[in-house]
Amino acid sequence: MSENNVPKHVAIILDGNGRWAKKRFLPRNAGHAQGSKTVEQICEDAHDLGIKYLTVYAFSTENWKRPKDEVDALMKLLNKYLKNCIERSTKNNMRVRVIGDITPLADDIKEKIVKLEKVSKNNTGLNFQVALNYGGRDEIIRAIKKCASDCADGLIKPDDITEELFSERLDTSDIPDPDLLIRTSGEQRLSNFLLWQLAYTEFYFTDVLWPDFNKKELQKAIDYYASRDRRFGGV
């Protein structure tokens, strides 16, 4: 396949962990644990297939509404994942960044995020973004506040605000917009994910539950992307 037919940036809404566990008469947390292993493998698969940027929706601003025991288990799993990711990012030459508002997260998780981003900053392989306590509307509001603050401080004027200037104040300021969005488990909605960045992204929905997603399924999504005629509003 031509390099031009491989999306530079793929974003994935990881859906179906709970249903995967339920089908196997396991607790939901077992699905989340298996889902985290799938993330690790898909990072390697994405790099092998020529993808440069991979962004996954790990925990949304709305996920706090879930039962406390599930949220606590997710945070425990996240803590463990970040610890392992520090070592794995070095091994795989992978740069890892976290997008979202991390201020409500526990101190030990925030410390691991800072360390992970610092350790992997100069890696030149896959650019891996993890959306934690992320919401598209929240991100846009935070960017608006940055613009308003810059205007109040006299750094910019309201008329200076362009799409480019606004994009620079988003969490993804130096990351290209996704070419392809994948959502697993049969759901077909954005769920407040990358609302600004997905303006001209191709969408691919699959019934496969996230823990069952693999390189073959990723290739199917890429093949679908390659069949699309991307005109970006032109003829």
C-alpha positions in Angstrom: 0.0 0.0 0.0 1.2 3.5 -0.9 2.3 5.6 2.0 -0.2 8.2 0.8 -3.0 5.7 1.5 -1.9 5.3 5.2 -3.4 7.8 7.5 -0.8 9.9 9.2 -2.9 10.3 12.4 -5.4 7.8 13.7 -7.7 8.5 16.6 -9.6 5.7 18.4 -12.6 5.7 20.7 -11.9 2.6 22.8 -15.4 1.1 23.3 -16.7 -2.3 24.5 -14.5 -3.3 27.4 -17.5 -3.8 29.7 -19.5 -5.8 27.1 -16.4 -7.9 26.4 -16.2 -8.8 30.1 -20.0 -9.4 30.4 -19.9 -11.9 27.5 -17.4 -13.9 29.4 -19.1 -13.5 32.8 -16.2 -11.5 34.1 -16.3 -8.2 36.1 -16.2 -5.0 34.0 -12.7 -4.3 35.3 -11.4 -7.4 33.6 -12.5 -5.9 30.3 -10.6 -2.7 31.1 -7.5 -4.7 32.0 -7.7 -6.6 28.7 -8.4 -3.3 26.8 -5.2 -1.8 28.2 -3.2 -4.8 26.8 -4.9 -4.2 23.4 -3.7 -0.5 23.5 -0.1 -1.7 24.0 -0.3 -4.1 21.0 -2.1 -1.6 18.7 0.7 1.0 19.4 3.2 -1.5 17.9 0.9 -2.5 15.1 0.2 1.2 14.2 3.9 1.9 13.9 4.5 -1.2 11.8 1.7 -0.1 9.4 3.3 3.4 9.0 1.0 5.4 11.2 2.9 8.4 12.7 0.3 9.6 15.3 -2.1 7.5 17.4 -4.5 9.1 19.9 -6.8 7.0 22.1 -9.7 8.1 24.3 -8.9 6.5 27.6 -11.0 8.4 30.1 -13.5 11.2 29.4 -14.7 14.1 31.6 -18.0 12.2 31.7 -16.5 8.9 32.9 -16.5 10.3 36.5 -20.2 9.5 36.5 -19.5 5.8 36.5 -19.8 3.8 39.8 -17.1 4.7 42.2 -15.6 1.2 42.4 -15.3 1.2 38.6 -13.6 4.6 38.5 -11.3 3.6 41.3 -10.3 0.4 39.4 -9.8 2.4 36.3 -7.5 4.9 38.1 -5.5 1.9 39.6 -5.2 0.4 36.1 -4.1 3.8 34.7 -1.5 4.2 37.4 0.0 0.8 36.5 -0.3 1.5 32.8 1.6 4.8 33.0 4.4 3.1 35.1 4.8 0.4 32.4 4.5 2.9 29.6 7.6 4.8 30.8 9.8 1.7 30.2 7.9 0.7 27.0 8.2 4.2 25.4 12.0 3.9 25.7 12.1 0.4 24.4 9.9 1.3 21.4 11.3 4.8 20.8 7.7 6.1 21.3 6.8 9.7 22.3 3.9 9.8 24.7 1.8 12.8 25.5 -1.4 13.2 27.6 -4.2 15.5 26.5 -7.0 16.7 28.7 -7.3 18.4 32.1 -5.1 16.3 34.4 -5.6 18.6 37.4 -8.3 16.5 39.1 -6.2 13.3 38.9 -4.3 11.9 41.9 -0.8 13.3 42.5 1.0 10.1 41.9 -0.8 9.8 38.5 0.2 13.4 37.6 3.8 12.7 38.6 3.9 9.7 36.3 2.4 11.7 33.4 5.1 14.4 33.8 7.8 11.8 34.0 6.5 9.9 31.0 6.3 13.0 28.8 9.8 14.1 29.9 11.4 10.7 29.4 9.8 10.2 25.9 10.1 13.8 24.6 13.0 13.2 22.2 11.8 9.8 21.0 11.3 9.7 17.2 9.0 6.7 16.6 5.2 6.7 17.0 3.6 9.8 18.6 1.2 8.3 21.1 -1.4 10.6 22.7 -3.6 9.4 25.6 -6.8 11.4 26.3 -7.3 11.5 30.1 -10.1 13.4 31.8 -10.6 14.7 28.3 -13.7 16.3 26.8 -13.8 18.1 23.5 -16.1 20.9 24.8 -13.9 21.3 27.9 -10.8 21.6 25.7 -12.5 24.3 23.6 -13.6 26.2 26.6 -10.0 26.1 28.1 -8.7 27.4 24.7 -11.2 30.2 24.7 -10.1 31.2 28.2 -6.5 31.3 27.0 -7.4 33.5 24.1 -9.4 35.8 26.4 -6.5 36.0 28.9 -4.1 36.8 26.1 -6.4 39.6 24.9 -6.8 41.0 28.5 -3.0 41.0 28.8 -2.6 42.8 25.5 -0.7 39.9 23.9 -3.2 39.6 21.1 -6.3 41.5 19.8 -9.7 39.9 19.2 -9.2 40.4 15.5 -5.9 38.4 15.7 -7.8 35.2 16.5 -7.8 32.8 13.6 -8.3 29.1 13.3 -4.5 28.6 13.4 -4.1 30.8 16.5 -7.0 29.1 18.3 -5.6 25.6 17.4 -2.3 26.6 19.0 -4.2 26.9 22.4 -5.7 23.4 22.2 -4.1 20.4 23.9 -3.2 19.2 20.4 -1.4 22.4 19.4 1.6 20.7 17.7 -0.2 17.5 16.6 -1.8 17.2 13.2 -5.6 16.7 13.0 -6.7 13.0 12.8 -7.1 11.6 9.3 -9.1 8.6 10.5 -11.3 8.1 13.5 -12.1 4.5 14.6 -14.8 3.6 17.1 -15.2 0.1 18.2 -18.2 -1.9 19.6 -20.8 -0.7 17.1 -21.6 2.7 18.6 -21.7 5.6 16.1 -21.2 8.8 18.0 -18.3 11.1 18.9 -18.9 11.2 22.7 -17.3 14.6 23.0 -14.0 13.5 21.5 -11.7 15.9 19.6 -14.7 18.0 18.4 -12.5 20.7 16.8 -9.9 18.4 15.3 -12.3 16.0 13.6 -13.8 18.6 11.2 -12.5 16.7 8.1 -11.7 13.3 9.5 -12.9 10.1 7.9 -15.0 7.9 10.3 -14.8 4.1 10.6 -17.2 2.2 12.8 -16.8 -1.5 13.7 -18.8 -3.9 15.8 -15.6 -5.5 17.1 -15.2 -4.9 20.9 -12.1 -3.0 21.8 -10.3 -5.9 23.7 -10.8 -8.0 20.5 -9.4 -5.3 18.2 -6.1 -6.3 16.5 -3.8 -5.6 13.6 -6.1 -7.2 11.1 -9.0 -5.0 12.2 -6.7 -1.9 12.1 -5.7 -2.9 8.5 -9.4 -3.0 7.6 -9.9 0.5 8.9 -6.8 1.7 6.9 -8.2 0.0 3.7 -11.5 1.8 4.2 -9.6 5.1 4.6 -7.6 4.4 1.4 -10.9 4.0 -0.5 -12.1 7.5 0.5 -11.9 10.6 -1.7 -10.9 13.3 0.6 -11.8 16.7 -0.9 -11.8 18.9 2.2 -14.8 20.9 1.0 -13.4 21.2 -2.6 -14.6 19.5 -5.8 
